[in-house]
Amino acid sequence: SKLSFSIFDNQTDYWLNKNIDYSNTVVTVKDRYSGAEMQLTDVKFDNRNIGLANNFEFKVDSLKQNTLYDVHVSNVSVNGVVRDYDYQFSIK
């Protein structure tokens, strides 16, 4: 499955969100219940302002329906400040 995320730090000007640097970013996806870390492939990112001001995408094989996954995103540079993000998702 192909997954992606974008970071919108500037809520007033959509296009100012291109100052996101993913070059040192590390993403982990884990099954919430088993703790198994999922393998990520085809990791890419861009700030080309085509559709979105910034985009980080990757593929994860073997995702299961009705399973909760935790995502940890670390080392994102937002206007020169390094930040981490966490979110969860499931496929219904």
N, C-alpha and C positions, 0 to 999 in steps of 0.2 A: 504494500500500500504506500502511496506517495503522500507525504505529510509536509506541511509548511507552516511557518509563522512569520509575522512581521511585527516590528516594534514601533509603536506610535508614542514617542516621548512628548512631542509638541502637539498639543490638542487644538491649537488655534490655527496653525498653518500646516496642512497635510504634507506639502512638498518639502518642508524643512526636516522631515524625518529621514532624509537620505544620508544624514551624518551618523549613521549607525555602521560600526565596523565589526564584522563577524570573522575577521581573519584569524583570531585566536580563540574563537568560540568552541566550546565542547558541549555536546548534547548527549544526554543519556535518557533512555526510555526504559522503564521497568514495569513489569507486571506487579500491581499493587499487592496482590495476595501471595504470590509465590516468591516475589523478590527477584525473579529472573530478569536479567538485563537483556534487552532485545538488541540484535545486530542491526546497525544502520549502514546503508550503502548509498551510493550516488549522492553524496553530500555536496550541495552547491549553495552559493549565495550571490546576491547582486544588489546593486544600488543604482540601477539604470533608469529608474523612474518610469518604467513601462508598466502601467496598471497599478503598481504599488511603489512607494518610495524606497522600500527595502524588502528583501525577501530571503529567507533561509529555508531550503527545502532538502528533503532526504526521503529515502525509502526504508520501510521496515517490513520484513517478511514475517509471516506467521502470526499476524494479529488475529485475535479471536473476538467474536461477537460477545457482547455482554460481559466484557472483562474491563476492569478499570486499570488504566495505565498512568503512571506518574512520569512527567517530563521535567528534567532539570537542565537549564540552559545556563552555562557559566562563561565568564570572560567576554561579555558583550561590551564593546566600547560605545557609549552613547555620548556624543559630543565630548569625547576625551575622558569620560568617567566610566570606569569598569563596573558593570552591574551583573547580577545573576537574576534569573527568573525561574519560576516554577509554575506548572499548570498540570491539569489532569484531563484525560479524555477517555471515552469508551465508544465502541462501535455498536450501534443498535441493529 
